[in-house]
Amino acid sequence: MKFHPTPPSKKTASPARRWLLCRGAILLVGFLGSVPLTAQDWCHSPAPASPEVAASPWVRPKTAITIPVVVHVVWFTEAERLSEAQVRSQIAVLNEDFRALNADLTGVIPFYQNRIADLELNFALATTDPQGNPTTGIVYAEAPRAGIGSAFDSGRRRLCYDGLGGSSAWCTTCYLNIWVADLGLSGVAGIGIFPTQTGSEVPRAEDGVYIQSNRFGRTGTVTEPYHLGRTTTHEVGHYLNLLHPWGPVTPPVNCAPSVCCPDPAYDDLVADTEKQIRTYANECPAGSVASCPPAPDNYQNFMGFAQDPCAIMFTEGQKTRVWESLLQYRPGLLNPTCRAECIVGVQAAGAPASDLLSAAWVVGETLYVVPATADIHWQLFTLQGQQVHRFVTNLPGGQTITLPPLPAGVYLLVGEKEKQKTVRKLFVTW
């Protein structure tokens, strides 16, 4: 679809209606509400209020990255207590789908064959937990009730907290947290939290992806026709800021092309997915089909609602959007020392959080810094107290600083503004 350099004029939904139904749905519902649907298989991701990606000053890494994953299996019945093999089968699916290595990719219709993208994202179960202990990256927790995914306590989703019968997230800035459970929402198969909503509409402790137990992986308890792990691929796409091919608003069923195709509300802000107003919920079409002629719909896209055997590709435009979003909204996933800093933070529990610095790390000779406010003076010291660099950040948000050549080791970044001061430990590796 056409990319809008500035936000298009759109019909604004009330906050109670900004929830997308995915993977088979054709209607909008209220906030965590439930309405009868003819389609049975969908996801329930919160649509971002501002889906455009802001320009990032950071530079994308030149090689593929690996995102550490922790899978929280929260079970009430034995069928929901997924085996390690089933969990690992889903990680394998993510690696195939996000690297364009899935065997069914050969089935892409000719129009889109030259748009297939390797997103250069790998996924691996975490090997170290936030306390620095070895782990399989899989956490099992027994739920106290059925439908734990729809249960709330004082506004908190019980699924995401140890003390409420679920499993607490691991450092959501550093790990992709996936909760697998009975979501308890009629027909809902998955939820992916958009990065723009973390900390505003969705607490950081609940940031990640939620998947219905029988949709996770491609072995064990999965059920056809959503049995190939593509529900999780789809929801991770939302987590990385991808919209449905028709945009943040689901078109009405049988909407006339003359009415819906020109409407800027139906736009995923990706140039090479082409305009589309049909969802293909619970369908597996073949050949070229166009809901907004003349270009055919990208119904084989992972971000659509087609059945798993028909969801087989991402596009180059989606790759660009994902990487822009990673750099702007989820830079911790790109940070090789993020988990180490997370461990330090856990061990130093109770220390007051800094109001000056959101994140900082070093890759080679580049310092990535995210000041929380403007006009901060920074100094970089060795542990022996020798100053090796100094600079000023005039604006908040992500910035890159070129450092002088430094030996590998631990350094201290000190920021000062008026009477405020912050200190952050940095790791330089080669």
TARA-V807790 format. One record per helix or strand of 2 or more residues. SS is the DSSP state (hx for helix, st for strand). FROM is the first residue (numbers start at 1). TO is the last residue. If there is no record, write none. Layout:
BEGIN
[[SS:FROM:TO] [SS:FROM:TO]]
END
This chain:
BEGIN
[[hx:15:17] [st:42:43] [st:65:75] [hx:78:80] [hx:84:98] [hx:103:107] [hx:110:115] [st:121:125] [st:138:142] [hx:148:150] [st:152:153] [st:156:157] [hx:158:160] [hx:162:164] [st:176:181] [st:188:192] [hx:195:197] [hx:204:206] [st:209:212] [hx:213:215] [hx:230:239] [hx:257:260] [hx:271:273] [hx:308:310] [hx:316:329] [hx:331:334] [hx:338:347] [st:357:363] [st:366:371] [st:376:382] [st:387:393] [st:397:402] [st:409:417] [st:420:428]]
END
